[in-house]
């Protein structure tokens, strides 16, 4: 698995969180435009590109810091490829179930401009709020929620990793999701 959950931001010191935030912010400024183009070349719809880039950085927030420091570009694009694969898998499931079909025929060039100061501040505040909420969760609940929400694992897979019953994981996920939704509706 890509992520060492014990190295997640839950329970990290203030200095660790500040260092992680600075690293992720720097990576965002460096790789945002390249990721937009990368997802565009992989035939994702223009209206979902920013969401895909945001998902990459949400997942990077839970990654082990060592490989992220050693080879940041490789990690960013590795996670981006996982995100892209997850989107295509979800599309396939939807098509197989006869649900909504996605239209990816949106021809346009991508803007090269960086987000303005206000948008960066809003994103930074969103990340800080999400980390603050994650730090208030019980450790097992936080790990289960991170694996479920950000890494796309199912409850049985998480139960197998943590060595507990599936029902226990489902309860952790439900409680964590409810806490997130009540404290920060935008994160849900």
C-alpha positions in Angstrom: 0.0 0.0 0.0 1.2 3.5 -0.8 0.5 5.0 2.7 1.9 4.2 6.1 -1.2 5.2 8.2 1.0 5.5 11.4 2.6 8.5 9.6 -0.7 10.2 9.1 -1.4 13.6 10.5 -3.6 12.2 13.3 -1.7 12.7 16.5 1.1 14.6 14.9 2.8 17.5 16.7 2.2 21.1 15.7 5.6 21.3 14.2 5.0 18.2 12.1 1.7 19.5 10.9 3.3 22.9 10.0 6.1 21.1 8.1 3.6 18.9 6.3 1.4 21.9 5.4 4.4 23.8 4.0 5.5 20.8 1.9 2.0 20.2 0.5 1.5 23.9 -0.2 4.8 24.0 -2.1 4.0 20.9 -4.0 0.6 22.4 -4.9 2.2 25.5 -6.3 4.8 23.5 -8.2 2.6 20.8 -9.7 -0.9 22.1 -10.0 -0.7 23.2 -13.6 1.2 20.1 -14.6 -1.5 17.9 -12.9 -4.3 19.7 -14.7 -2.6 19.0 -18.1 -1.8 15.4 -17.0 -5.5 14.7 -16.2 -6.6 16.5 -19.4 -4.3 14.2 -21.4 -5.9 11.2 -19.7 -9.2 12.4 -21.1 -10.9 13.6 -18.0 -13.6 16.2 -18.4 -12.6 19.8 -17.9 -15.1 20.5 -15.2 -13.6 17.7 -13.0 -9.9 18.6 -13.4 -9.7 20.8 -10.3 -11.5 18.2 -8.2 -9.0 15.6 -9.4 -6.0 17.8 -8.5 -7.6 18.5 -5.1 -8.0 14.7 -4.5 -4.3 14.2 -5.3 -3.3 16.6 -2.6 -5.8 15.3 -0.1 -4.3 11.8 -0.5 -0.8 13.3 -0.3 -1.7 14.8 3.1 -1.9 11.3 4.5 1.2 9.9 2.8 4.5 9.1 4.5 6.7 12.2 4.4 10.0 10.5 3.6 9.3 9.4 -0.1 7.4 12.7 -0.6 10.6 14.6 0.3 13.0 12.3 -1.6 11.1 12.2 -4.9 8.2 14.6 -4.8 7.4 14.6 -8.5 7.3 10.8 -8.6 4.9 10.6 -5.6 2.6 13.4 -6.9 2.2 11.7 -10.3 1.9 8.2 -8.8 -0.9 9.4 -6.6 -2.4 11.2 -9.6 -2.4 8.0 -11.6 -4.2 6.2 -8.7 -6.8 8.9 -8.6 -7.3 8.7 -12.3 -7.7 4.9 -12.2 -10.2 5.2 -9.3 -12.3 7.7 -11.4 -12.3 5.3 -14.4 -13.2 2.4 -12.2 -16.1 4.4 -10.8 -17.3 5.3 -14.3 -17.2 1.6 -15.3 -19.3 0.6 -12.3 -21.8 3.4 -13.1 -22.0 2.3 -16.8 -22.4 -1.4 -15.8 -25.2 -0.5 -13.4 -26.9 1.6 -16.2 -26.5 4.8 -14.3 -25.2 8.2 -15.5 -22.8 8.2 -18.4 -20.0 10.7 -18.3 -19.3 13.1 -21.2 -15.6 13.8 -21.6 -15.8 15.7 -24.9 -14.9 19.1 -23.6 -12.3 20.7 -25.9 -10.6 23.8 -24.5 -7.1 24.8 -23.5 -6.3 24.9 -19.8 -5.5 28.2 -18.0 -1.9 28.6 -16.9 -2.8 31.0 -14.1 -2.3 30.1 -10.5 -5.1 30.4 -8.0 -5.4 33.8 -6.4 -4.4 34.5 -2.8 -8.0 34.3 -1.6 -8.5 30.9 -3.1 -5.3 29.6 -1.6 -6.3 30.9 1.8 -9.6 29.2 1.5 -8.0 25.9 0.6 -5.5 26.2 3.4 -8.3 26.8 5.9 -10.2 23.8 4.6 -7.2 21.6 5.0 -6.5 22.9 8.5 -10.1 22.4 9.5 -10.1 18.8 8.2 -6.9 18.0 10.0 -8.2 19.6 13.2 -11.3 17.4 13.0 -9.2 14.3 12.2 -7.0 15.0 15.3 -10.1 14.9 17.5 -11.2 11.5 16.3 -10.1 8.3 18.2 -7.0 6.9 16.6 -8.7 3.7 15.2 -11.6 5.7 14.0 -9.3 8.2 12.3 -7.3 5.5 10.6 -10.4 3.7 9.4 -11.9 6.9 8.1 -8.7 7.9 6.2 -8.3 4.5 4.6 -12.0 4.5 3.6 -12.4 8.1 2.5 -9.0 9.0 1.0 -7.7 5.6 -0.1 -10.9 4.0 -1.2 -10.6 0.8 0.8 -13.7 -1.1 1.7 -14.7 -1.9 5.3 -13.7 -5.6 4.9 -10.2 -4.6 3.6 -9.7 -2.2 6.5 -10.9 -4.8 9.0 -8.4 -7.2 7.6 -5.6 -4.6 7.9 -6.5 -3.7 11.4 -7.3 -7.2 12.5 -10.8 -6.4 13.8 -14.4 -7.2 12.9 -16.0 -5.6 9.8 -18.9 -4.3 12.0 -16.4 -2.5 14.2 -14.8 -0.8 11.2 -18.3 0.1 9.9 -19.1 1.7 13.2 -15.8 3.7 13.2 -16.4 4.9 9.7 -20.0 5.9 10.4 -19.1 7.8 13.6 -16.1 9.5 12.0 -18.2 10.5 8.9 -21.0 11.8 11.2 -18.5 13.9 13.2 -17.0 15.3 10.0 -20.4 16.2 8.6 -21.6 17.9 11.7 -18.4 19.8 12.3 -17.5 20.7 8.7 -20.3 20.1 6.2 -18.0 21.0 3.2 -15.8 18.0 4.0 -18.6 15.5 3.6 
